[in-house]
Amino acid sequence: MFTYIFRLFTFYVISSVFTSAALADTYSLQYKVDLTRDTEHAYVSVVIPDAASVREIDFNLDKDFHSDVKANGDLELEDGRARWQPPQKDAELTLKVKLNHKRRGDGYDSIREQDFAIFRGDDLIPPASVRTDKGVESKASLNFTLPEHWTSVNSGWLKTEAATFDINDPERNFDRPTGWFIAGKLGTRRERMQDTHLAISAPLGNAVKRMDVLSFVLLNWNTIKEVVGETPEKILLVSAGDPMWRGGLSGPNSLFLHADRPMVSENGTSTLLHELFHTITSISGKDEDDWIAEGLAEYYSFDILHRAGGMTDERRTLVTEWLADWSKDVTTLYARSSSGERTARAALLFDELDDEIKVHSDGKKSLDDAVKAMIQVGDVSLADLKEIVESLTGKPSALLQNTELLATEDK
């Protein structure tokens, strides 16, 4: 009996220690966004009820969006930065965020209208670096206060029963709500698949064909999964008409597509599939290798459609011929931001690379396998791509070694 009691006591003590340690490894980070105070701004609060383990948070402000930053504790504002040393208890920083913003003078990529608002969490909460006690991470949530006549707010983050969003980014110690948000009087169509909750959301009264978009994505979904493997828990597609920017823009777990953009262009490529590829994979091109991310997205924008039965072999050939004609004057793929012509030429390169991988692996591997490997890398360089392809085929890629488009002295 004594032995049993001793073991029970020991188990209780050890459990208490581990529980206390687990609780000490996180701190509550609460984002509160008020959209009711005026029709131009969001009023944001960053609240940390217990900040004993947080030494400093250094926010990188954007003058186009952020103003009127205030906080308790010690706050230093200088050179576009807000360095905050919060008090141990009830720490709060507030700022005002402009919601109306034009993209390159051609339509809005963030807007606040009478009945809705569309914006990105990346702009709502400034990027930040944080100093904490060793091993401590945030546990973040996001809550909105909406005008009385607005019905809801949607994002690519999962919503709790208490109508707050859980913000959990495993790659960051300081979680912030990135990606697209839409709030207001909304119409939304949803499909909860086995792995992913898909939502198509737009302001009521906008000419957005939500069911068309939802059906198009579902028809291509199995092929998308063949390419990328795992998919996010939730994907939000936001759409609206003018005066929004007339294009497509991807973000974490979310994307925006203007209501007038066709799901498939007359040239046979798909802006929707292009941006959806970016959203799901989060592959980026390192330094001047932006062509990798953009070329992959453009290649799969028609290849997925073809594989899913959305175009014939003959139509696919016409697509590649059109891309070849458009990009015939491209002499190099290197650029910090890939142009349309470079992206088209990069898509053709990946078409050839898929064939090369299949030939050298006796049909056992394809570009799909390279994509899954690139997802793990994230920020991909040409050197990374070469290494990945060689790991799949057992030999260096002749295409990536010899093509004039990639033959530069510093590469």
C-alpha positions in Angstrom: 0.0 0.0 0.0 2.9 2.4 0.9 4.5 1.6 -2.5 1.3 2.4 -4.3 0.8 5.7 -2.4 4.5 6.7 -3.1 4.1 6.0 -6.8 0.9 8.0 -6.9 2.5 10.9 -5.1 5.6 10.8 -7.4 3.3 10.7 -10.5 1.4 13.8 -9.2 4.6 15.8 -8.6 6.1 14.9 -11.9 2.8 15.7 -13.7 2.6 19.0 -12.0 6.1 19.9 -12.9 5.5 19.1 -16.6 2.2 20.9 -16.6 3.7 24.0 -15.1 6.6 23.8 -17.6 4.2 23.5 -20.5 2.2 26.4 -19.4 5.3 28.5 -18.9 6.4 27.8 -22.4 3.6 29.8 -23.9 2.1 33.2 -23.4 -1.3 34.5 -24.5 -1.2 36.9 -27.4 -4.5 38.5 -28.1 -5.2 40.6 -31.2 -8.4 42.7 -31.1 -9.5 44.6 -34.2 -12.3 47.2 -34.1 -13.9 48.1 -37.4 -16.6 50.3 -36.0 -14.9 53.6 -35.1 -14.7 55.1 -38.6 -14.9 54.1 -42.2 -11.2 54.5 -43.1 -9.3 52.6 -40.5 -9.1 49.5 -38.3 -8.2 50.1 -34.7 -5.9 47.3 -33.5 -4.9 46.2 -30.0 -2.1 43.8 -29.2 -2.8 42.5 -25.6 -0.6 40.2 -23.5 -2.2 39.5 -20.1 0.9 38.0 -18.7 4.1 39.2 -20.4 6.6 38.2 -17.7 8.5 36.0 -20.3 8.5 38.7 -23.0 11.5 41.0 -23.1 10.9 43.1 -26.3 8.8 43.1 -29.4 10.2 45.1 -32.4 7.5 46.0 -34.9 8.5 47.0 -38.5 5.9 49.7 -39.3 4.7 50.6 -42.8 3.9 54.3 -43.2 1.3 53.5 -45.8 -0.7 51.6 -43.2 0.3 52.2 -39.6 0.0 55.2 -37.4 -0.8 56.5 -33.9 1.1 53.7 -32.1 0.8 53.8 -28.3 1.6 51.3 -25.5 2.0 50.9 -21.8 5.5 49.8 -20.7 8.4 51.3 -22.6 7.8 52.2 -26.3 10.4 53.7 -28.6 9.3 54.9 -32.1 12.2 55.6 -34.5 13.0 55.0 -38.2 9.8 53.2 -38.9 10.1 50.8 -36.0 8.2 50.5 -32.7 10.3 48.8 -30.1 8.1 47.8 -27.2 9.2 46.5 -23.8 5.8 45.4 -22.3 5.0 45.5 -18.6 4.7 42.1 -16.9 0.9 42.3 -16.5 -1.9 43.6 -18.8 0.5 44.7 -21.5 -1.3 46.5 -24.4 -0.1 48.2 -27.6 -2.6 50.0 -29.9 -2.3 51.3 -33.4 -4.4 52.7 -36.2 -4.3 50.9 -39.6 -5.4 52.5 -42.9 -7.7 50.2 -44.9 -7.9 52.0 -48.2 -4.8 51.3 -50.3 -4.2 51.2 -54.0 -1.9 48.7 -55.7 0.4 50.5 -58.1 -2.3 53.0 -58.8 -4.6 50.4 -60.5 -7.4 49.4 -58.1 -7.4 48.6 -54.4 -5.7 45.7 -52.7 -7.2 46.8 -49.4 -10.5 48.6 -49.0 -13.2 49.6 -46.5 -16.6 50.2 -47.9 -20.0 50.8 -46.2 -21.0 47.1 -46.2 -17.6 45.3 -46.3 -13.9 45.4 -45.9 -11.2 43.4 -47.7 -7.6 43.5 -46.4 -4.6 41.4 -45.5 -3.6 40.4 -42.0 0.0 41.1 -43.1 -0.9 44.8 -43.2 -3.1 44.7 -40.1 -0.4 43.5 -37.8 3.1 44.7 -38.6 5.9 42.1 -38.9 7.8 41.8 -35.7 10.8 40.2 -34.1 10.5 39.2 -30.4 12.9 38.5 -27.5 11.5 36.2 -24.9 12.8 33.8 -22.3 14.4 30.7 -23.9 11.9 28.3 -25.5 8.8 30.5 -25.0 6.3 30.9 -27.8 3.0 32.8 -28.3 -0.4 31.3 -28.3 -2.4 33.8 -30.4 -6.0 34.6 -31.0 -7.8 37.2 -33.1 -11.1 38.8 -32.4 -13.1 41.4 -34.4 -15.6 44.0 -33.4 -17.9 44.6 -36.4 -20.5 47.3 -37.3 -24.0 46.2 -36.2 -25.3 45.7 -39.8 -22.3 43.4 -40.8 -22.8 39.7 -40.6 -19.4 38.0 -40.4 -15.7 37.9 -41.0 -13.8 35.2 -42.9 -10.2 34.3 -43.2 -7.9 31.3 -44.0 -7.5 30.7 -40.2 -9.8 28.3 -38.4 -12.6 30.0 -36.3 -13.4 28.8 -32.8 -16.9 28.4 -31.3 -16.4 31.7 -29.6 -16.0 33.4 -33.0 -12.3 34.1 -32.6 -9.6 32.9 -34.9 -6.8 30.7 -33.7 -3.5 32.0 -35.1 -0.9 29.3 -35.1 2.2 29.5 -37.4 4.6 26.7 -36.5 7.4 28.5 -38.3 7.2 31.6 -36.0 7.6 32.2 -32.3 5.5 35.3 -32.6 2.3 34.4 -34.4 0.6 37.0 -36.5 -2.6 36.7 -38.7 -1.2 36.8 -42.2 -3.3 36.2 -45.4 -6.6 37.6 -46.7 -9.6 38.7 -44.6 -13.1 39.7 -45.7 -15.7 41.2 -43.3 -19.1 42.7 -43.7 -22.4 41.6 -45.4 -21.1 38.5 -47.1 -22.2 35.6 -49.2 -20.1 32.4 -48.7 -20.1 29.0 -50.2 -18.2 26.2 -48.3 -17.1 22.7 -48.9 -15.6 20.7 -46.0 -13.5 18.0 -47.5 -11.6 15.3 -45.7 -8.4 17.4 -45.3 -9.4 20.9 -46.2 -12.2 23.4 -45.5 -12.7 25.4 -48.7 -14.6 28.7 -48.5 -15.5 31.2 -51.4 -16.5 34.5 -49.9 -17.6 37.8 -51.5 -19.6 40.9 -50.6 -23.3 40.5 -51.1 -24.4 42.3 -54.3 -21.1 41.7 -56.1 -21.3 39.7 -59.3 -19.3 36.8 -58.0 -20.2 33.3 -59.2 -19.3 31.5 -55.9 -20.7 28.1 -57.0 -18.9 28.3 -60.3 -15.6 28.9 -58.5 -16.2 26.3 -55.9 -17.1 23.7 -58.5 -14.1 24.5 -60.6 -11.7 24.0 -57.7 -13.4 20.8 -56.7 -13.1 19.4 -60.2 -9.4 20.0 -60.1 -8.9 19.1 -56.4 -7.8 15.5 -56.7 -5.2 16.5 -59.3 -4.0 19.4 -57.1 -3.5 16.9 -54.3 -1.5 14.6 -56.6 0.9 17.5 -57.2 1.3 19.0 -53.7 0.5 16.2 -51.3 -0.9 17.7 -48.1 -3.2 20.7 -48.3 -3.9 23.3 -45.6 -6.7 22.8 -43.0 -8.6 25.8 -44.6 -8.4 27.9 -47.8 -10.3 31.1 -48.2 -10.8 32.5 -51.7 -11.9 36.2 -51.5 -13.5 37.8 -54.6 -15.0 41.2 -55.4 -15.5 43.6 -58.3 -14.3 47.1 -58.9 -12.7 49.2 -57.5 -10.6 46.2 -56.3 -7.3 45.4 -58.2 -8.2 43.5 -61.4 -6.0 40.4 -60.8 -5.2 37.6 -58.5 -3.1 37.7 -55.3 -2.1 34.8 -53.2 -1.5 34.7 -49.4 -1.0 32.2 -46.6 -4.1 29.9 -46.7 -6.0 32.4 -48.8 -6.1 34.3 -52.1 -7.9 37.1 -53.8 -9.3 37.0 -57.3 -11.1 39.9 -59.0 -14.7 39.0 -59.9 -14.1 39.7 -63.6 -11.1 37.5 -63.9 -12.0 34.3 -65.9 -11.2 31.0 -64.2 -9.5 30.0 -67.4 -8.0 32.6 -69.8 -8.4 32.5 -73.5 -4.8 31.4 -73.8 -5.6 28.3 -71.7 -3.8 29.2 -68.5 -5.7 29.7 -65.2 -5.1 32.6 -62.9 -7.2 30.8 -60.2 -5.1 27.7 -60.3 -1.9 29.8 -60.5 -2.7 31.7 -57.3 -4.0 28.5 -55.6 -0.7 26.8 -56.3 1.1 29.7 -54.6 -1.3 29.5 -51.6 -1.0 25.8 -51.1 2.8 25.4 -51.6 4.2 28.7 -50.3 7.2 28.1 -52.6 9.2 31.2 -53.2 12.2 31.9 -55.4 15.3 32.9 -53.6 17.0 36.2 -54.6 16.7 36.5 -58.4 15.2 33.0 -58.8 11.6 34.3 -58.6 11.1 32.5 -62.0 11.0 29.2 -60.0 7.9 30.1 -58.0 6.2 31.9 -60.8 7.1 29.4 -63.5 5.9 26.5 -61.5 2.6 28.2 -60.7 2.1 29.0 -64.4 3.0 25.5 -65.6 0.6 23.9 -63.2 -2.1 26.4 -64.0 -2.6 24.5 -67.3 -1.1 21.1 -66.5 -3.5 20.5 -63.6 -6.4 21.5 -65.9 -5.2 19.2 -68.6 -4.7 16.2 -66.2 -8.1 16.8 -64.6 -9.8 16.5 -68.0 -10.4 20.2 -68.5 -8.5 20.3 -71.8 -7.5 17.9 -74.6 -3.9 17.0 -75.6 -4.3 19.2 -78.6 -5.4 22.2 -76.6 -2.5 21.7 -74.2 -0.1 21.9 -77.2 -1.7 25.1 -78.3 -1.2 26.5 -74.8 2.5 25.8 -74.9 2.8 27.2 -78.4 1.2 30.4 -77.3 3.6 30.7 -74.2 6.5 30.0 -76.5 5.5 32.8 -78.9 4.9 35.3 -76.0 8.3 34.6 -74.4 10.4 34.3 -77.6 12.4 37.4 -76.8 13.4 36.3 -73.2 17.1 35.9 -72.8 17.4 35.3 -69.1 15.1 34.1 -66.3 16.8 35.9 -63.5 15.0 38.8 -61.9 13.8 39.8 -58.4 10.3 39.9 -59.7 9.4 37.7 -62.7 7.7 39.4 -65.6 4.8 37.8 -67.5 7.1 36.8 -70.4 9.8 35.4 -68.1 7.1 33.4 -66.2 5.8 32.0 -69.5 9.3 30.9 -70.5 9.9 29.4 -67.1 6.7 27.4 -67.4 8.0 25.9 -70.6 11.2 25.1 -68.9 9.3 23.2 -66.2 7.3 21.4 -68.9 10.7 20.1 -70.3 12.0 19.4 -66.9 9.0 17.1 -66.1 9.8 15.1 -69.2 13.5 14.9 -68.3 12.7 13.6 -64.8 10.4 11.0 -66.1 12.9 9.8 -68.7 15.8 9.6 -66.2 13.8 7.9 -63.5 12.1 5.3 -65.8 8.8 6.9 -65.2 8.9 6.5 -61.4 9.3 10.2 -60.7 8.0 13.5 -62.1 8.0 17.2 -61.5 5.3 16.5 -58.9 7.9 14.9 -56.7 10.2 17.9 -57.1 7.4 20.2 -56.0 6.8 18.2 -52.8 10.6 18.5 -52.1 10.5 22.3 -52.8 7.6 22.7 -50.4 9.9 21.5 -47.6 12.6 24.0 -48.7 10.3 26.9 -49.0 12.7 29.6 -50.4 14.1 27.8 -53.4 17.3 28.7 -55.3 18.5 27.2 -58.6 21.1 25.3 -56.7 18.3 23.8 -54.5 16.3 22.9 -57.7 19.4 21.2 -59.2 20.0 19.2 -56.0 16.3 18.1 -55.8 16.2 16.9 -59.4 19.4 15.0 -59.1 18.1 13.3 -56.0 15.1 12.1 -58.0 17.0 10.9 -61.1 20.4 10.0 -59.8 22.2 12.4 -62.2 22.5 16.1 -62.8 19.8 17.7 -64.9 21.2 18.5 -68.4 18.4 21.0 -68.8 19.3 23.0 -65.7 23.0 22.8 -66.4 23.1 23.8 -70.1 20.2 26.1 -70.9 21.3 29.5 -72.1 18.5 31.0 -69.9 20.4 30.0 -66.8 24.0 30.3 -68.0 25.4 33.3 -66.1 28.8 33.7 -64.5 27.5 34.1 -60.9 25.2 31.1 -61.1 
